[in-house]
Amino acid sequence: MTAPTDKPLPSTLRTRRFRAGDEFALFHVHRSAIQSIASRDYTPEQIQAWLPEEGERDAWAQRVRALAPFVALDGDRIVGYADLQANGLIDQFFVSGQHPRRGIGAALMWRVHEEAALLGLSELHAHVSLSAEAFFRRFGFEVVERRLPVRRGLALPNALMRKRLPPGTGPLEGRP
């Protein structure tokens, strides 16, 4: 894969596997990404429908534990997370709304591609928000289908995006 023309990653940025106890920080990353980043492309009503509520925190934490995402840290602070499921689904991919455009998403995407290579996957796919679509395109994903999932009675447009991974080539070709 040819690397996008991103800025060099900050030297304090690293990724690691999810650890028990990360749930609360990931909940706040998730909410801040929706409130700050996605608010460019969705109405205030859609944002409210999308946000997990404080009362849903335990169920949300249980789900994120099952996803076992990769966690991005800038120093000691959790600033993003992304998962990769065994079938190639990237179910959640979020960068803190306080830390956009700092290479965090790129670091997570590289980590997802590393894992895909280890799993021998031939394809990645994700249900991508309007706000994240350009980012996924930079990494070679293509829109397969436009979708209108409904949450709390409101449609939240997104796209099913897919990337075929060529056999025998490492996803990190050309990595800076």
C-alpha positions in Angstrom: 0.0 0.0 0.0 1.3 3.4 -0.8 1.3 5.7 2.1 -0.8 8.9 2.0 1.1 12.1 2.2 0.5 12.7 5.9 2.8 14.6 8.2 5.3 12.6 10.1 3.6 11.1 13.2 4.4 12.7 16.6 7.1 10.9 18.4 4.9 10.6 21.5 2.2 8.8 19.5 1.9 5.0 19.9 -0.7 2.3 19.6 -1.4 -0.7 21.8 -4.0 -3.3 22.4 -7.1 -2.5 24.5 -6.7 -3.1 28.3 -9.4 -3.5 30.9 -9.9 0.0 32.4 -9.7 1.8 29.0 -13.4 1.8 28.6 -14.1 5.2 30.3 -11.5 7.0 28.2 -12.7 5.3 25.0 -16.3 6.3 25.8 -15.1 10.0 26.0 -13.1 9.7 22.7 -16.2 8.2 21.0 -18.5 11.0 22.2 -16.0 13.8 21.5 -15.4 12.5 18.0 -19.1 12.6 17.3 -19.7 16.0 18.9 -16.7 17.8 17.4 -15.7 16.1 14.2 -19.0 14.6 12.9 -20.9 17.8 13.7 -19.6 19.2 10.4 -21.7 16.7 8.4 -24.6 15.9 10.6 -27.4 18.0 12.1 -27.5 18.6 15.9 -30.5 16.2 16.1 -28.5 13.5 14.3 -25.6 14.0 16.6 -27.8 13.6 19.6 -29.3 10.4 18.2 -25.9 9.0 17.5 -24.3 9.8 20.8 -24.3 7.0 23.4 -26.0 8.4 26.5 -24.4 8.3 30.0 -27.0 5.7 31.1 -25.8 3.4 28.2 -22.1 3.5 29.4 -22.1 0.0 30.9 -23.6 -1.6 27.8 -21.3 0.4 25.6 -18.3 -0.6 27.7 -19.2 -4.3 27.4 -19.5 -3.9 23.6 -16.1 -2.2 23.4 -14.5 -4.9 25.5 -15.8 -7.5 23.0 -14.4 -5.5 20.1 -10.9 -5.4 21.7 -9.8 -2.4 19.8 -6.3 -0.9 19.2 -5.8 2.2 21.4 -3.9 5.3 20.3 -2.0 7.2 22.9 -0.2 10.5 22.8 2.1 10.2 25.7 -0.2 8.7 28.4 -3.4 10.1 27.1 -5.8 7.9 25.1 -6.7 9.9 21.9 -8.3 7.3 19.6 -9.2 3.7 19.0 -10.1 1.3 16.2 -10.9 -2.3 16.0 -10.5 -5.0 13.3 -12.8 -8.1 13.4 -11.7 -11.5 12.1 -14.0 -11.1 9.1 -12.3 -7.8 8.0 -14.9 -5.5 9.6 -13.6 -2.2 11.1 -16.5 -1.7 13.4 -15.4 1.4 15.3 -12.7 3.9 14.3 -12.7 7.2 16.3 -10.2 9.9 17.0 -10.8 12.4 19.9 -12.4 15.6 18.8 -9.7 17.5 20.7 -7.0 15.8 18.6 -8.0 15.8 14.9 -5.5 15.9 12.0 -2.5 15.0 14.1 -1.7 11.6 12.6 -3.7 9.6 15.1 -6.1 8.2 12.5 -3.1 7.3 10.3 -1.4 5.4 13.1 -4.5 3.5 13.9 -5.1 2.7 10.2 -1.5 1.4 9.9 -2.1 -0.8 13.0 -5.4 -2.2 11.4 -3.5 -3.0 8.2 -0.7 -4.7 10.2 -3.3 -6.9 11.9 -5.1 -7.6 8.6 -1.8 -8.9 7.3 -1.3 -11.1 10.3 -4.8 -12.5 9.9 -4.3 -13.1 6.2 -7.3 -11.0 5.3 -8.1 -10.3 1.6 -10.5 -7.4 2.3 -11.3 -4.7 4.8 -14.8 -3.1 5.1 -16.4 -0.5 7.3 -19.6 1.5 7.7 -18.1 4.9 7.4 -19.6 8.3 8.5 -19.7 11.1 6.1 -17.0 12.8 8.2 -14.6 9.9 7.8 -15.2 9.0 4.2 -12.3 11.1 2.7 -9.9 9.7 5.3 -10.8 6.1 4.4 -10.5 7.0 0.7 -6.9 8.1 1.3 -6.2 4.6 2.5 -7.6 3.0 -0.7 -11.2 2.3 0.5 -14.0 2.7 -2.1 -17.7 3.3 -1.5 -19.7 0.1 -2.2 -23.1 1.4 -1.0 -24.7 4.5 0.5 -26.7 3.6 3.5 -29.3 5.3 5.8 -29.2 3.5 9.2 -31.7 4.7 11.7 -30.9 5.5 15.3 -33.5 6.8 17.7 -35.8 7.5 14.8 -33.3 9.5 12.7 -31.5 8.5 9.6 -27.7 8.8 9.9 -26.2 8.6 6.4 -23.1 6.6 6.0 -21.3 4.5 3.4 -20.3 0.9 3.3 -16.6 1.1 2.2 -14.3 -1.7 1.1 -10.7 -2.2 0.4 -9.4 -5.3 -1.3 -5.9 -6.3 0.0 -3.7 -7.7 -2.8 -2.4 -11.2 -1.9 1.3 -11.4 -1.2 1.9 -7.7 -0.7 2.4 -6.2 2.7 0.0 -3.4 3.6 2.9 -1.3 4.8 4.7 -0.8 1.5 5.8 2.8 1.3 5.2 3.5 5.0 7.1 6.6 6.1 
